[in-house]
């Protein structure tokens, strides 16, 4: 039989060993998430070659280059492609409009040929172009907002308005019987984008009914910019194959403004 003093000493030794080796406890959900995040951060820092310099998302601020043996090609930007086209020479061939083709040559009267240099030499010119039976008074640099969304066009496309009822400058006006021949002038516009109106909601109700219907509408419109409005000179018309004929009563004439 052990004495009470020896038994007390043994119990105290067992309590000290139990307190020195604590039992495993379950980790909470937020503690495990933090532990996983710290482990991932440590693994990414150990795998990166230079953790002191963080990589940037923008290609201009990126300083590290891929290895040549990996076969990865770094795209290079051509500075000539970033230039905004200002003349027809800067516009790509696939974006240029198709030249009109006619079966018969243009017939120009003698009076029109004699007064055409006065109209062509006085700039700026304007044109009353028609699109879907709606007239638009256009000069170079104007912005057009069509009352509809033009189909099958993209931003940057160049269009030509070939139907006009009148051409003119500050002192002269050229009017046709119905429309001016499109070979006498050039009116080119560029599609700049699409605008949309604010969302409109209209409530529709009927008598003796508790249900209310709502109709939503959000229309879009094509935006254009006039690039060039130019009237051709007699020399250009003759080079294109125009034929000079005698004057008639219903021929196109240039009128001087009073």
Secondary structure, 3 states (H helix, E strand, C coil): CCCHHHHHHHHHHHHHHHHHCCCCCCCCHHHHHHHHHHHHHHHHHHHCCCCCCCCCCCCCCCCCCCCHHHCCCCCCCCHHHHCCCCCHHHCCHHHCCCCCCCCCCCEEEHHHHHHHHHHHHCCCCEEEEEECCEEEEEECCCEEECCCCCCCCCCCCEEECCCEEEEECCCEEEEEEEEECHHHEEEEEEEEEEEECCCEEEEEECCCCCCEEEEEECCEEEEEEEEEEEECCHHHHHHCCCEEECCCCCCCEEEECC
